[in-house]
Amino acid sequence: MTVDLAMIADGDIEVLNTIVAENDDFKISGYYFVPIADKPCQIGMFYNKKNGLFYFDKGFKLTSNPIEDPSQVPAEADTKESD
């Protein structure tokens, strides 16, 4: 049985790659691997170690791609310049 894994550099939280391995014991020096299972995960997402989920932002708020689902992006503050 194979498993999908997120590849993340040691000391970081950004997903550098996703791979298929024979089991979740797969190792490469300098990286740690997180089983993806049925969780959404893409290259460039961020892994929250506290809840085991992947997010599109480092603040762990965006759970879906903001380009495909802009409804979850907070409204921008008024951008008018003052004189």
Secondary structure, DSSP 4 states (H G I P E B T S, - for coil): --EEEEEEETT--BEEEEEEESSTT---TTEEEEE-TTS---TT-EEETTTTEEESSTTS---S-TTT-GGGSPPPPP-PPP-
